[in-house]
Amino acid sequence: MWDIPVERRQQKSIADQAFGDVLVAGYGLGLVQHYLSRNPKVRSVTTVEKFPEVIGEVRRIYRRVYGDVIIADFYKYKTSKKYDCIIGDIWEDITERSLPKYNKFMKRAKLFVKPGGKILAWGSRLL
């Protein structure tokens, strides 16, 4: 995680594609949540974050947490709610080595997305 211009642009680009009720897997620095909160097409933002320490540090450093946060492991999280967009925090480019992680995220995200919804993730497929 870095708070640098290139990452801000990438995260804003992801947030600009979102709409409706959004579920984010992982809070990170909260940059994507910040941009989602400014997107008029977004109705709500819920983040599933595994580590409460991340949220504590974000509150300490930035003095604000955007949206609702659920402390849980995205890969074990259970809900009957469906979302219009799911955003995954996959930083690396998708290569043969990282493809299993990418596929695991996509399989899990499909459980939560509404018909006609979007699944968005960082990185790009290099395969």
C-alpha positions, 0 to 999 in steps of 0.5 A: 500500500502506498499513498502516491499519485499513481495509486490514487489515479488507479483507485479513483478509476476503479471507484468511478466504475462502481455504482449502487451498493458496493462491497470492498474486500480489504480496506487498505489505506481507504483510498478507494473507499474515499473515492467511492464516497464521492461517486454519485452513482454509489449508494453505499460502501461496505468493506470486509477487512480481516484485521482490526489493526488496519482500521485502527491505523487508518483512524489514527493517521487519516482520522476517518473511515469511509463507509461501513466496515465489517471485521471478517475474512472476505473468504469466510464472510457470509451474508445473504445480501447481494451487491451491485459491485464487488471491488477486490484488492489485488495489487499485482499484475495477474500472472501464472504465479498469482492466477490462483489468488485472482481466481479465488477472489473471483469465485468468492466475489461471484457469490455476492454480486447481483445479476448485472453487477460488476466485479472490479479488481486491481491489476491487469491480466498478463496471461 
